Amino acid sequence: GENVEQHPSTLSVQEGDSAVIKCTYSDSASNYFPWYKQELGKRPQLIIDIRSNVGEKKDQRIAVTLNKTAKHFSLHITETQPEDSAVYFCAASRRGGSNYKLTFGKGTLLTVNP
Amino acid sequence: NAGVMQNPRHLVRRRGQEARLRCSPMKGHSHVYWYRQLPEEGLKFMVYLQKENIIDESGMPKERFSAEFPKEGPSILRIQQVVRGDSAAYFCASSPFLRTGNNQPQHFGDGTRLSIL
């Protein structure tokens, strides 16, 4: 089955700096890669996703890049703010049939210091 | 459009009792997923259901756990004879179905925090 590795497990940055979180996946058939933000005691919230036919996707201060050959994808947050502090999870899944289930990384605790 | 609704938010059970967790998907969503999250860990897939069908239960323990998504009403995750190791947050997510078959974003509920005494 799919295995998703996520690094780093913790990341501390100063407000205004950029933050980068990296994930690798093992299943070359995976083609959908969402990122979720989870604040303490809250639900995971989808912040951005990318499909395998696209190399990069941007939404304001958030961007995701995908390298299918190397089987890794990254989340980039620019101009970080204290409210970006949370745990971020990457995930991967295949397309179709029973394959829609998400396999998650173990998460990155991002702390943005004011 | 109401989001994914889960209840109860918190559930306390004694060892050996049954726990019943409910999930109502977003309006128009026909796919439901259950995930389990242990403290300071990621989410682990348990089961994927469509109306009246279990599509994939590969992540759900074979014993004591069952899930359903009836034609009418919410999806139910049922844990019989609970043990301490069942203590976790259980999240439900839902997504719509599109004929293209492409993955659709999964939207999560607030979860049920299950504590076993």
Boltz contact constraints between the chains, C-beta under 6 A:
constraints:
  - contact:
      token1: [A, 32]
      token2: [B, 103]
      max_distance: 6.0
  - contact:
      token1: [A, 43]
      token2: [B, 108]
      max_distance: 6.0
  - contact:
      token1: [A, 43]
      token2: [B, 110]
      max_distance: 6.0
  - contact:
      token1: [A, 44]
      token2: [B, 108]
      max_distance: 6.0
  - contact:
      token1: [A, 46]
      token2: [B, 105]
      max_distance: 6.0
  - contact:
      token1: [A, 89]
      token2: [B, 42]
      max_distance: 6.0
  - contact:
      token1: [A, 93]
      token2: [B, 103]
      max_distance: 6.0
  - contact:
      token1: [A, 95]
      token2: [B, 103]
      max_distance: 6.0
  - contact:
      token1: [A, 96]
      token2: [B, 101]
      max_distance: 6.0
  - contact:
      token1: [A, 98]
      token2: [B, 55]
      max_distance: 6.0
  - contact:
      token1: [A, 98]
      token2: [B, 56]
      max_distance: 6.0
  - contact:
      token1: [A, 100]
      token2: [B, 103]
      max_distance: 6.0
  - contact:
      token1: [A, 101]
      token2: [B, 45]
      max_distance: 6.0
  - contact:
      token1: [A, 101]
      token2: [B, 48]
      max_distance: 6.0
  - contact:
      token1: [A, 104]
      token2: [B, 42]
      max_distance: 6.0
  - contact:
      token1: [A, 104]
      token2: [B, 43]
      max_distance: 6.0
  - contact:
      token1: [A, 105]
      token2: [B, 42]
      max_distance: 6.0
  - contact:
      token1: [A, 106]
      token2: [B, 42]
      max_distance: 6.0
  - contact:
      token1: [A, 107]
      token2: [B, 42]
      max_distance: 6.0
